Amino acid sequence: ALERRNLVLRETREHGSITLEQYAAARATELGVTRKPAMGTSPYPAFLRLVHRQMRRDYDEADLRSEGLRIFTTLDPRVQRAAESALIRRLAQFDKEHRFGEPGLEGAVVVTDPQSGEVQALVGGRDVRYQGYNRAIDAARPVGSLLKPAIYLTALSEPSRYTLLTPIDDGPFVWKSRGAPDWEPANYDRKFHGAVPLRVALAQSYNVATARLGTELGIERVLANVRRLGVEREVQPFASALLGATDLSPFEVAQMYQTIASGGWRAPLRSIREVTTQEGRPLQRYPLAVEQAFAPEPMYLLTAAMQDVVREGTAQGLKNFLPPELAVAGKTGTTDEQRDAWFAGFTGDRLGVVWIGYDDNRAARLTGAGAAVPVWGEMMAALAPEPLALAKPERIELVWIDPQTGLRGSMSCEGARELPFVQGSAPEERAPCSGPLDAAVEAVDATVERAKSWLDRLFGK
């Protein structure tokens, strides 16, 4: 109540509705209430808030009035403890290092199973036993770069136009729209980087290249894919929305990234496995719609690009917590004036979303890489996650690329990378470092791969 009162006073003063003297006097006034935190008997009040909300969503209200109901949830206490511990410890560290003062930084964490959509843990704030404001499901905050994967997914859905190597212009860019002021996005480092491969533009989170790509694809088209990924909240069709000028809760972000982590299958996140009567009879629940929202090929390419975010991009700080063999995929997010710090990422068995910021929207002066990534990394390190092993769709081929030329290379090319392409979209021209013998070996490999694919289809594997 005190924080809320002071927030209202500060905003009133900033708008000039009261004088500085009135502001100081009002701030010094006691509230006249007894300080009594809203603590309950449950050790996981934030998670239970989600359970109560989803019970009303998934079950008939009349059935829920029955006495003696038994509710079986998806909560994993080990995951919950790891999420709470990482958030509490890191927030205390940030407060100490940056001397933020009171009220301190806040945060939220959501962890799910990327295949089943079950919510394994949910933390609504640094006071994990508090039954009040639940930032994980109630705090809608600007998401910054977390919407960028939707732009790159839209592009990669057109393999005839875009691949992971397609050059994207990161030069000066101004978006003009009738009836609206010109919009001129800037990169975090305030520099331009020229033409960069698509995968690099995402890995380094270049705002200018991303904005140019998004407007070329069409704002409405990109936002339609945001909805297909599972975001139900309305996103205004402004160019700035491409760089995350829209508000979502950590839970809504988890819903969006769940579709990516599952390879394009969209299903509602759920915290309830079953509800039974006192006699053990399961209550009938409303059906949960599970559908394939995207083809597997662009999802595979997008996930590979998001692995580069961790391998060499803005989230490479995860190497301080997790071995590279886990091949984590993810995306950082930082909003204007560093008010919000985000990271959403997934391994083979867990997806996690972390948000860090102030309740009163003050500038936190922290980035997704510097604040959210350490929380995520510490949490996942305590859980020994499984590696992210991508199942390669039939129409995807892996091709060695020479990094110097961007042309088809071989293992013998210095620094060569094996990148995925939809069949027929990879570069045909060979780099100088790739000789005739390499081409012959590659042709044999391709023949073997086609034969294996034919046999798999023949025998139903």
ROBA-564971 format. One line per 4 residues: number of its first residue (from 1); their letters; for each residue x, y, z of C-alpha. Coordinates in steps of 0.1 Angstrom, whole numbers, plus 5000, padded with zeros to 4 digits. Layout:
N
NUM = a = X:Y:Z  ...
This chain:
461
1 = aler = 5000:5000:5000  5029:5024:5008  5046:5017:4975  5014:5023:4956
5 = rnlv = 5006:5055:4975  5041:5069:4968  5039:5059:4931  5006:5078:4928
9 = lret = 5021:5108:4945  5052:5108:4923  5031:5107:4891  5008:5134:4904
13 = rehg = 5039:5156:4912  5054:5149:4877  5021:5161:4861  5023:5193:4881
17 = sitl = 4990:5187:4900  5007:5193:4933  5036:5213:4945  5069:5199:4957
21 = eqya = 5060:5209:4993  5027:5191:4991  5044:5161:4976  5069:5159:5005
25 = aara = 5043:5164:5032  5020:5137:5017  5049:5113:5013  5058:5118:5050
29 = telg = 5023:5110:5062  5017:5076:5079  4992:5054:5062  4974:5047:5095
33 = vtrk = 4971:5010:5088  4987:4980:5105  5015:4964:5085  5004:4928:5080
37 = pamg = 5017:4910:5050  4992:4889:5030  5008:4855:5039  4990:4822:5035
41 = tspy = 4995:4786:5045  5005:4775:5010  5042:4776:5002  5034:4783:4966
45 = pafl = 5007:4811:4965  5017:4824:4930  5013:4790:4914  4980:4784:4932
49 = rlvh = 4967:4817:4919  4973:4803:4884  4955:4770:4894  4924:4789:4906
53 = rqmr = 4923:4809:4874  4927:4779:4851  4901:4759:4871  4875:4786:4861
57 = rdyd = 4888:4784:4825  4888:4746:4821  4859:4733:4843  4822:4740:4847
61 = eadl = 4816:4763:4876  4787:4742:4889  4811:4712:4892  4836:4732:4911
65 = rseg = 4811:4738:4939  4813:4702:4950  4828:4695:4984  4860:4675:4988
69 = lrif = 4874:4681:4954  4910:4668:4949  4932:4688:4925  4963:4673:4909
73 = ttld = 4986:4700:4897  5016:4701:4874  5038:4718:4900  5073:4703:4903
77 = prvq = 5086:4714:4938  5122:4709:4927  5119:4732:4898  5099:4757:4919
81 = raae = 5126:4758:4945  5153:4763:4919  5134:4792:4903  5127:4809:4936
85 = sali = 5163:4805:4948  5178:4819:4916  5155:4849:4915  5159:4858:4952
89 = rrla = 5197:4855:4951  5202:4874:4919  5179:4902:4928  5197:4907:4961
93 = qfdk = 5230:4907:4943  5217:4933:4918  5204:4955:4946  5238:4954:4963
97 = ehrf = 5259:4960:4932  5238:4988:4919  5225:5003:4951  5190:5006:4938
101 = gepg = 5174:5015:4971  5138:5009:4981  5116:4996:4968  5140:4970:4954
105 = lega = 5139:4953:4920  5112:4928:4913  5110:4898:4891  5090:4868:4879
109 = vvvt = 5097:4834:4865  5077:4808:4846  5089:4773:4838  5071:4748:4816
113 = dpqs = 5076:4715:4799  5080:4724:4762  5063:4693:4749  5033:4689:4772
117 = gevq = 5027:4725:4781  5026:4717:4818  5036:4746:4841  5063:4732:4864
121 = alvg = 5070:4764:4884  5058:4800:4887  5073:4828:4908  5053:4860:4912
125 = grdv = 5079:4881:4929  5109:4881:4952  5087:4876:4983  5077:4841:4972
129 = ryqg = 5052:4836:5000  5032:4867:4993  4996:4861:4982  4991:4895:4966
133 = ynra = 5002:4909:4933  5014:4881:4910  5038:4895:4885  5041:4863:4865
137 = idaa = 5005:4864:4854  4992:4899:4862  5021:4922:4853  5019:4932:4816
141 = rpvg = 5052:4948:4807  5068:4959:4774  5086:4928:4760  5112:4945:4738
145 = sllk = 5130:4921:4715  5111:4890:4726  5087:4896:4697  5115:4895:4671
149 = paiy = 5114:4857:4666  5079:4862:4651  5094:4884:4624  5121:4860:4615
153 = ltal = 5096:4831:4616  5075:4850:4591  5105:4855:4568  5118:4819:4571
157 = seps = 5083:4806:4561  5093:4818:4526  5124:4798:4518  5124:4810:4482
161 = rytl = 5131:4846:4495  5147:4841:4529  5173:4817:4544  5195:4820:4575
165 = ltpi = 5221:4836:4552  5199:4861:4535  5216:4896:4539  5195:4921:4559
169 = ddgp = 5203:4957:4556  5212:4972:4590  5218:5007:4576  5198:5039:4585
173 = fvwk = 5161:5034:4583  5131:5056:4587  5095:5043:4586  5069:5067:4573
177 = srga = 5032:5062:4579  5004:5085:4570  4990:5103:4600  5018:5091:4623
181 = pdwe = 5052:5106:4631  5083:5092:4614  5098:5062:4632  5135:5058:4632
185 = pany = 5147:5028:4652  5182:5026:4666  5205:4997:4676  5215:4992:4712
189 = drkf = 5251:5001:4704  5240:5032:4684  5258:5019:4654  5249:5006:4620
193 = hgav = 5263:4973:4607  5256:4972:4570  5243:4940:4554  5243:4911:4579
197 = plrv = 5231:4875:4575  5196:4870:4588  5208:4847:4615  5233:4873:4627
201 = alaq = 5206:4900:4628  5186:4879:4652  5216:4866:4672  5229:4902:4678
205 = synv = 5193:4916:4681  5199:4944:4656  5169:4966:4659  5173:4984:4626
209 = atar = 5177:4953:4604  5148:4937:4622  5125:4967:4618  5134:4969:4581
213 = lgte = 5127:4932:4576  5094:4934:4595  5081:4963:4575  5091:4946:4543
217 = lgie = 5072:4915:4553  5042:4935:4564  5033:4946:4600  4999:4930:4599
221 = rvla = 5013:4897:4586  5039:4896:4614  5013:4903:4641  4991:4876:4626
225 = nvrr = 5019:4852:4633  5023:4866:4669  4987:4856:4674  4993:4822:4658
229 = lgve = 5021:4817:4683  4996:4820:4711  4994:4857:4721  4957:4864:4727
233 = revq = 4962:4900:4739  4956:4926:4711  4988:4940:4697  4984:4974:4680
237 = pfas = 4995:4973:4643  5022:5000:4647  5057:4996:4634  5071:5000:4669
241 = allg = 5053:4968:4679  5079:4950:4658  5105:4959:4684  5083:4950:4713
245 = atdl = 5064:4981:4721  5036:4960:4734  5028:4947:4769  5027:4910:4778
249 = spfe = 5029:4892:4811  5057:4866:4817  5030:4839:4814  5019:4852:4780
253 = vaqm = 5055:4852:4768  5058:4816:4780  5027:4807:4760  5042:4823:4728
257 = yqti = 5076:4806:4733  5059:4773:4741  5047:4771:4705  5083:4777:4693
261 = asgg = 5098:4752:4717  5073:4725:4707  5082:4728:4670  5051:4747:4660
265 = wrap = 5024:4730:4680  5002:4754:4699  4984:4743:4731  4973:4762:4762
269 = lrsi = 4997:4761:4791  4981:4742:4819  4987:4739:4857  4961:4712:4864
273 = revt = 4964:4675:4854  4931:4664:4869  4903:4673:4893  4884:4645:4910
277 = tqeg = 4854:4643:4933  4857:4631:4969  4849:4596:4956  4877:4598:4930
281 = rplq = 4855:4605:4899  4873:4628:4874  4855:4660:4866  4848:4665:4830
285 = rypl = 4869:4694:4817  4865:4716:4786  4886:4702:4757  4921:4717:4753
289 = aveq = 4927:4726:4717  4961:4714:4704  4969:4723:4668  4999:4726:4645
293 = afap = 5002:4764:4640  5033:4763:4618  5051:4739:4595  5081:4721:4610
297 = epmy = 5106:4735:4585  5105:4772:4594  5103:4763:4631  5134:4742:4628
301 = llta = 5152:4771:4611  5140:4796:4637  5152:4774:4665  5186:4770:4649
305 = amqd = 5188:4808:4647  5178:4812:4683  5205:4787:4693  5229:4812:4677
309 = vvre = 5216:4838:4701  5231:4817:4729  5261:4804:4710  5274:4838:4698
313 = gtaq = 5248:4865:4704  5232:4885:4732  5227:4855:4755  5262:4840:4752
317 = glkn = 5266:4848:4789  5248:4815:4795  5282:4798:4789  5290:4809:4825
321 = flpp = 5263:4786:4838  5256:4758:4813  5278:4738:4789  5275:4746:4752
325 = elav = 5266:4710:4745  5231:4717:4758  5225:4738:4726  5201:4761:4744
329 = agkt = 5178:4783:4722  5165:4816:4734  5160:4854:4731  5169:4883:4753
333 = gttd = 5148:4914:4756  5155:4949:4769  5130:4978:4768  5135:5016:4764
337 = eqrd = 5156:5031:4791  5163:4996:4804  5131:4995:4823  5126:4958:4817
341 = awfa = 5150:4929:4813  5138:4896:4798  5151:4862:4788  5130:4834:4773
345 = gftg = 5148:4802:4764  5145:4764:4763  5164:4732:4766  5153:4697:4756
349 = drlg = 5131:4694:4786  5123:4729:4800  5113:4763:4788  5118:4793:4811
353 = vvwi = 5109:4829:4810  5124:4855:4834  5114:4892:4838  5133:4917:4860
357 = gydd = 5122:4953:4866  5105:4978:4889  5068:4978:4897  5067:5016:4893
361 = nraa = 5083:5014:4858  5115:5032:4868  5146:5026:4847  5164:4996:4861
365 = rltg = 5195:5002:4841  5198:4965:4835  5196:4944:4803  5182:4911:4795
369 = agaa = 5217:4897:4790  5230:4912:4823  5200:4905:4846  5175:4880:4832
373 = vpvw = 5201:4856:4817  5219:4851:4850  5187:4842:4868  5177:4818:4840
377 = gemm = 5212:4803:4839  5215:4798:4876  5180:4782:4878  5187:4758:4849
381 = aala = 5221:4748:4862  5205:4736:4893  5181:4713:4873  5206:4695:4850
385 = pepl = 5186:4701:4819  5186:4678:4788  5203:4690:4756  5181:4705:4729
389 = alak = 5183:4679:4701  5163:4691:4671  5144:4665:4651  5153:4674:4615
393 = peri = 5122:4676:4592  5124:4656:4560  5126:4687:4538  5156:4702:4557
397 = elvw = 5191:4696:4545  5224:4705:4563  5250:4723:4542  5285:4734:4551
401 = idpq = 5289:4772:4546  5321:4791:4542  5318:4821:4566  5341:4843:4545
405 = tglr = 5320:4842:4514  5286:4828:4525  5289:4802:4497  5287:4765:4499
409 = gsms = 5318:4752:4515  5331:4720:4532  5346:4709:4565  5380:4719:4551
413 = cega = 5370:4756:4550  5383:4775:4579  5355:4783:4604  5329:4765:4583
417 = relp = 5295:4761:4598  5269:4735:4589  5236:4753:4585  5201:4741:4578
421 = fvqg = 5182:4750:4547  5149:4740:4532  5158:4718:4502  5166:4738:4472
425 = sape = 5173:4771:4490  5210:4766:4499  5237:4784:4479  5247:4765:4448
429 = erap = 5280:4783:4441  5310:4769:4458  5335:4788:4479  5372:4787:4467
433 = csgp = 5381:4767:4498  5358:4738:4486  5375:4716:4460  5361:4690:4435
437 = ldaa = 5367:4662:4460  5345:4679:4485  5317:4682:4459  5320:4645:4451
441 = veav = 5318:4635:4488  5288:4658:4493  5270:4642:4463  5275:4608:4477
445 = datv = 5262:4619:4511  5232:4634:4495  5224:4602:4476  5227:4582:4509
449 = erak = 5205:4606:4527  5178:4603:4499  5180:4566:4500  5176:4565:4538
453 = swld = 5146:4589:4536  5130:4566:4510  5136:4535:4531  5121:4553:4562
457 = rlfg = 5090:4561:4543  5088:4526:4528  5089:4509:4562  5070:4536:4581
461 = k = 5099:4547:4603
